[in-house]
Each structure stands twice: as C-alpha cells, then as structure tokens.
Amino acid sequence: MTQDTPPDTPEQTTTEPSATDAPEIQPLLVASLEESLGKTAITLALARLAREHGDRVGYMKPKGTRLQSTVGKTLDEDPMLARDLLDLDAEMHDLEPVVYSPTFVEQAIRGRENATELRERVHEAYTTLAADCDRLFLEGGGRLELGGIVDLTDADVAALLDARVVLVAPYEVPGDVDDVLAGADALGERFEGVIFNNVSDGAYDTLETDVVGFLESNGVPVFGVLPRERSLAGVTVAELADELGATVLVDDGLDAYVERFSVGAMGANSALRHFRRTKNAAVITGGDRAEIHRAALEAPSVRCLVLTGGHRPSGPILGQAAERGVPIVQVQTDTVTTVERAEDVIRSGRTRDEQTVDRMEALLTDHAHLETILGL
C-alpha cells in the first residue's frame, strides 16, 4: 500500500528578496569609475532638482565607505549630509545599511559576513525608504568593483533593487574611453548613460567633438560633460594648512588650489622629473630634505610645500619660495601621518557642503540632459 502525496505541496526554498517586493518606483543609482569624481555632489544635486519639480525624494548609500567615528559609531559622512540637505526623516541604518569599513572587509574575507543576509539588509532598508518617496537616489561605492567580496558591487545593487544606473567618469586623454566602455559593460542592461565631470579646458573640446559621438555610436549615451571648476576640484593651500593644523612659513600663494599631493621621498633628480609631471600638487616631504625642497620649487605645477617632522627649512629655501610665490607650511607630524590626512582633505575637497551641491545643480542644469536623466 502506498501513501499518497498531498497535492500542490510547494518545496521549501530560500530565495533572495527582489525589488518587486518593494514599492513600485525605479531608483537611480549614481556610480563612478573611481573615487573623488563628484559622485556625492551629483547624486544630491539630482535629488534636489527632482524635488524642485515636486517629487518626494529619498536617498540611500547601500555601502558606507567615507567613514568617520561619531559617538561610538562608524558612519558615512555622505548620508549624513544627504539627510540634512534633503530634509530626510530617515534612520542612518537605512540610509547606510552596510558599513563597508576595513574591519568589515577583514571579517568578510574570514567568512564572518553572510552575503545573502547583507543583501536582505540592503533590500529591507530600500523598501523602508522607498515607501515614503516618489524617487529614490542611490549612491554607489566609489568604484564599480567595490563590494565584490560580499556580492554587493554597484552592478549587484542595481540588479537587487532594479535600479537604473548613471555612471560618473573622468576624462583627460582618449585612452580613458576604454574605462568607460568597460564600466558600461560591467553594469549591463541597467546602465543608462555617462556623465563626464571635472573636465579640463584642454580636454573639453576633444571630448565634445570626437569622444561623445564615438561613445554614442557604440551604444553609450552621454548625458553631460561638466567643465572643471577649481572650487570643486580641490582645496586652497590655506584650507589645506588649516585642516592639517600647519604653521605657515611662507604665505604667498595661499589662495592657489591643490588637487593632489606628491610625496618627496626620492633623490633630487628623480624628484624634479616627477614634480614636473604632476599638476596642482602639494609636495609633502621632511622639513630637513633641502634637495627635495629645491626640486619642488623649480617645478611649475607645485602649488605648495608641506614640510613634516617639525623641521624648519633654511633661510635660502624660504627666500626662494617667497620669490616664486610658493607657500610653505610646516607640520609636527611625520610624513606618513601627514600624507594620510592630506589625502583625505584633498579627496574630500569642498564637496561636502551645501554650496557645492548648489554649484553642481547649476552645472547639471547648464551642461547635462536632465530631461533624460530624471525623465522630467
């Protein structure tokens, strides 16, 4: 005698959440090819522009990467800024469901983070936020591949949340097109188009006349070409000195903008060749490295010297700097510590305040296809 099997008994399976379980809005994910491309300012500016058209907007950064410690918690500064600028009544654990810190990465590598549970956490946060808005803007993690350890790359997030993706990219030379094509391919069918940001005057014409047409003929829509603005591309020497707690030894040229830094840790001849190839740089080196100081002062694109270790340079070096209008600032910290702090200052630039988002709104209005990006 056989026992009948009850009809229509479903198998028990474990499934990941899908975007169809959430409110019916399609979020926009702003991703970028590399860090410090203005992704945060563009995301918030787009959200504010949508809000100006009457939409209730929301924001989410699934992977918190720009971290600082606040009252015993490690939080990403970008969601905190978004909450203020967009007047959001949302919890930080929803705005930033995954804190992608170095400790988190180490734990994930050791198998102590569950990718499925993390994806569920992201989806739950998205569902909570999406319930209260007409449009939800997602900010990517700084690089497309970031998050791969736990299956939460920007492409993974877009698939999980059924998001459209706009890619922010740099452009300096034609070879940069390779990275754009690779990024579009990695994002797949959810990729909608690219915004080039912080494009220099020298590269702008070539990009508009040649590269845009090439990309669009290869299925990569270009939504905007935003020109470089010094106030958005870096910090002034005065701002850098203030952030580093530095003493100003030569104060000529403190209003010059610094966009990157270069470490003077090589011989004098190599240093001069290196400094001549860099643009708008702060040279960080020991205060006792006179040969590096002289090499830096001979390079036309060095904007300041940051001298470490509390060492004061010689009188001739100070005189040469004053004659050339290159400021020198002095810090007590060692070179490694100073580099870490300067990197954070320069990468952040002035992109974490309301004035920057205001300016980005104007740039997008003047130089981007907002009707296509936002469907206005």
C-alpha positions in Angstrom: 0.0 0.0 0.0 1.4 3.3 -1.0 0.8 6.6 0.7 -0.5 9.4 -1.5 1.5 12.6 -1.6 -0.6 15.7 -0.7 -1.3 17.7 -3.8 0.3 21.0 -4.6 2.8 20.9 -1.7 5.4 23.5 -2.5 9.1 22.8 -2.0 10.7 24.9 0.7 13.4 27.0 -0.8 15.4 30.0 0.3 15.1 33.0 -2.1 16.7 36.4 -2.0 14.4 39.4 -1.9 13.5 41.1 -5.2 12.7 44.6 -6.0 9.2 43.6 -6.9 8.6 43.2 -3.1 9.2 47.0 -2.7 7.1 50.0 -3.6 6.9 50.5 -7.4 9.4 53.1 -8.0 12.6 52.6 -10.0 15.6 54.1 -8.2 18.5 55.9 -9.9 22.0 54.7 -8.9 24.8 57.1 -9.4 28.0 55.1 -9.8 31.6 56.2 -10.6 34.7 54.7 -12.2 36.9 55.9 -9.4 36.8 57.8 -6.1 36.6 61.6 -5.8 34.8 62.2 -9.1 32.0 64.3 -7.6 29.5 61.4 -7.2 28.1 62.6 -3.9 27.5 66.2 -5.2 25.9 64.9 -8.4 23.6 62.5 -6.5 22.4 65.1 -4.1 22.1 67.8 -6.8 19.9 65.4 -8.9 17.8 64.7 -5.9 17.3 68.3 -5.2 16.5 69.1 -8.8 13.8 66.4 -8.7 12.5 67.8 -5.5 12.2 71.2 -7.1 9.8 69.6 -9.7 7.5 68.5 -6.9 8.8 64.9 -6.2 9.2 63.5 -2.7 12.8 62.3 -2.9 14.8 59.8 -0.9 18.5 58.9 -0.7 20.4 55.8 0.2 24.1 54.7 0.1 24.0 50.9 0.4 27.7 50.7 1.2 29.1 53.3 3.6 32.6 54.0 2.5 33.5 57.5 3.6 33.7 56.7 7.2 34.2 58.7 10.4 33.6 57.8 14.0 30.7 59.6 15.7 29.6 58.9 19.3 30.9 55.3 19.3 29.6 54.6 15.8 31.3 54.5 12.4 29.2 56.3 9.9 29.5 57.6 6.3 29.6 61.4 6.0 27.6 61.4 2.7 24.3 60.0 4.1 24.6 62.4 7.0 24.9 65.3 4.5 22.1 63.9 2.4 19.8 63.8 5.5 20.5 67.4 6.2 20.3 68.8 2.6 17.2 66.8 1.6 15.4 67.2 4.9 15.1 63.4 5.3 13.4 61.8 8.3 15.2 58.5 8.0 17.4 56.4 10.2 21.1 56.1 9.5 20.9 52.3 9.5 18.5 52.6 6.5 20.5 55.3 4.7 23.7 53.3 5.1 22.7 49.6 5.7 26.3 48.2 5.2 29.3 49.9 6.9 32.0 49.0 4.4 34.9 49.6 6.8 38.4 47.9 6.7 37.2 45.8 9.7 34.1 44.7 7.8 36.2 43.7 4.8 38.6 41.7 7.0 35.6 39.9 8.6 34.1 39.2 5.2 37.3 37.6 3.9 37.4 35.4 7.0 33.8 34.2 6.2 32.2 36.1 9.1 29.8 38.1 6.9 26.9 36.4 5.1 26.3 37.9 1.7 22.7 36.8 1.5 21.9 38.4 4.8 23.6 41.6 3.8 21.6 41.7 0.6 18.5 41.2 2.6 19.5 44.1 4.9 20.1 46.4 1.9 16.7 45.4 0.4 14.8 45.9 3.7 16.4 49.4 4.0 15.5 50.2 0.4 11.9 49.1 1.0 11.6 51.2 4.1 12.9 54.3 2.3 11.0 53.8 -0.9 7.7 53.7 0.9 8.0 57.4 1.7 9.1 58.9 -1.6 8.4 59.2 -5.3 12.1 59.0 -6.4 14.9 57.3 -4.6 18.5 58.2 -5.4 21.2 55.6 -4.6 24.9 56.5 -4.3 27.5 54.0 -5.4 30.6 52.9 -3.6 33.3 54.9 -5.3 34.5 52.1 -7.6 32.3 49.7 -9.6 34.1 46.7 -8.2 33.9 47.7 -4.6 31.7 45.3 -2.7 32.5 42.2 -4.7 33.6 40.4 -1.5 30.0 40.1 -0.4 28.3 40.3 -3.8 27.4 43.9 -3.4 29.1 45.7 -6.3 27.2 48.6 -7.8 26.1 46.2 -10.6 24.9 43.8 -7.9 23.0 46.5 -6.1 21.4 47.7 -9.3 20.1 44.2 -10.0 18.9 43.7 -6.4 17.0 47.0 -6.4 16.0 47.2 -10.1 17.9 50.5 -10.4 18.8 52.5 -13.5 22.5 53.4 -13.4 24.2 56.7 -14.4 28.0 56.4 -14.5 30.2 59.4 -13.5 33.6 59.3 -15.3 36.7 61.4 -15.7 38.2 62.4 -19.0 41.8 63.6 -19.6 43.0 61.6 -22.6 41.4 59.4 -25.3 42.5 56.2 -23.6 40.1 57.0 -20.8 37.3 55.8 -23.1 38.4 52.2 -22.5 37.4 52.6 -18.9 34.0 54.0 -19.8 33.3 51.2 -22.2 34.4 48.6 -19.6 32.2 50.2 -17.0 29.2 50.3 -19.2 29.7 46.6 -20.0 30.1 45.7 -16.3 26.8 47.4 -15.5 25.0 45.6 -18.3 21.4 46.4 -19.3 20.9 48.6 -16.3 23.4 51.1 -17.5 21.7 54.2 -18.9 24.4 56.7 -19.7 27.6 58.5 -18.5 28.3 62.0 -17.1 31.8 63.3 -17.5 32.7 65.5 -14.6 35.6 67.9 -13.8 36.7 68.1 -17.5 39.6 70.5 -18.0 39.6 73.2 -20.7 42.3 71.4 -22.6 40.3 68.1 -22.9 36.8 69.6 -23.2 36.7 70.2 -27.0 38.1 66.8 -27.9 35.6 65.1 -25.6 32.7 67.0 -27.1 33.6 66.9 -30.7 35.1 63.4 -31.0 34.6 61.2 -28.0 30.9 61.8 -27.3 30.0 60.8 -30.9 32.2 57.7 -30.7 30.6 56.6 -27.4 27.1 57.2 -28.6 27.7 55.3 -31.8 28.8 52.4 -29.6 25.7 52.4 -27.5 26.9 54.5 -24.6 24.7 57.6 -24.2 26.5 60.7 -22.8 24.2 62.6 -20.5 26.6 65.5 -19.8 30.0 67.0 -19.9 30.6 69.1 -16.9 33.6 71.5 -17.0 36.2 71.7 -14.3 35.6 74.3 -11.6 38.5 75.0 -9.3 36.3 75.5 -6.3 35.0 71.9 -6.7 38.2 70.2 -7.9 40.4 70.8 -4.8 41.1 72.9 -1.8 43.1 76.1 -1.4 46.5 75.9 0.2 45.1 78.0 3.1 42.3 75.4 3.6 44.8 72.5 3.5 47.0 74.2 6.0 44.1 74.8 8.3 42.9 71.2 8.1 46.4 69.9 8.8 46.9 72.3 11.7 50.0 73.6 9.9 52.1 76.7 10.6 52.5 78.9 7.6 56.2 79.8 6.9 55.7 81.4 3.5 52.3 83.0 2.9 52.5 83.9 -0.7 50.1 81.9 -2.9 47.8 80.6 -0.2 44.8 81.0 -2.5 46.2 78.5 -5.0 44.2 75.3 -5.4 45.6 71.9 -4.6 44.1 68.9 -6.4 46.6 66.2 -5.4 49.7 65.6 -3.4 53.1 64.2 -4.2 55.5 62.6 -1.6 59.1 63.7 -1.9 60.8 60.5 -0.8 63.2 60.1 -3.7 66.5 61.5 -4.9 66.7 65.1 -6.1 67.0 64.3 -9.9 64.1 61.8 -9.8 62.1 64.3 -7.7 62.4 67.1 -10.2 61.3 64.8 -13.1 58.4 63.6 -11.0 57.3 67.0 -9.8 57.3 68.4 -13.4 54.8 65.7 -14.4 52.3 66.4 -11.7 49.7 69.2 -11.7 48.4 71.4 -9.0 50.2 69.4 -6.3 51.2 69.8 -2.7 54.6 68.2 -2.1 54.8 66.5 1.3 58.3 65.8 2.5 60.6 66.1 5.5 61.5 69.6 6.6 65.2 68.6 6.5 65.1 67.5 2.8 66.6 70.6 1.3 67.4 69.0 -2.1 63.7 68.0 -2.4 62.6 71.5 -1.4 64.7 73.0 -4.2 63.4 70.5 -6.8 59.8 71.2 -5.9 60.3 74.9 -6.1 61.6 74.5 -9.7 58.5 72.6 -10.8 55.9 74.9 -12.3 52.8 73.0 -11.1 53.8 72.5 -7.5 51.4 74.7 -5.5 52.9 74.4 -2.0 55.3 72.5 0.2 54.1 70.7 3.3 57.2 70.1 5.5 56.8 67.3 8.1 58.5 66.4 11.4 58.6 70.0 12.8 61.8 70.8 10.9 62.2 74.4 9.7 63.9 74.8 6.3 66.9 77.0 5.7 66.7 80.7 5.0 67.6 80.4 1.3 64.7 77.9 0.8 62.3 80.3 2.4 63.6 83.1 0.3 63.3 81.1 -2.9 59.8 80.1 -2.1 58.8 83.7 -1.4 60.4 84.8 -4.6 58.4 82.2 -6.6 55.2 82.7 -4.7 55.0 79.1 -3.5 53.7 78.8 0.1 55.5 76.6 2.6 53.6 75.2 5.6 55.1 73.1 8.5 53.5 70.3 10.5 54.8 68.4 13.5 53.5 65.0 12.3 55.6 62.5 10.4 55.4 62.2 6.6 53.2 59.0 6.6 50.6 60.5 9.0 50.6 63.8 7.1 50.1 62.0 3.8 47.1 60.1 5.2 45.5 63.3 6.5 46.3 65.3 3.3 44.8 62.6 1.1 41.5 62.7 3.0 41.4 66.6 2.8 42.2 66.8 -0.9 39.9 63.9 -1.8 37.1 65.5 0.1 37.8 68.9 -1.4 34.8 71.2 -0.8 32.3 68.6 -1.9 30.6 68.1 1.5 28.7 71.3 1.9 25.5 72.9 0.6 27.4 75.4 -1.5 29.0 72.7 -3.5 25.7 71.0 -4.2 24.2 74.3 -5.2 27.0 74.8 -7.7 26.6 71.2 -9.0 22.9 71.8 -9.6 23.9 74.8 -11.8 26.4 72.7 -13.7 24.0 69.9 -14.3 21.3 72.4 -15.4 23.7 74.0 -17.9 25.6 71.0 -19.2 23.5 67.8 -18.7 20.4 66.3 -20.2 18.2 66.4 -17.1 15.1 65.5 -19.1 16.7 62.2 -19.9 18.3 61.5 -16.6 15.3 62.4 -14.5 12.5 61.9 -17.0 11.3 65.5 -16.4 
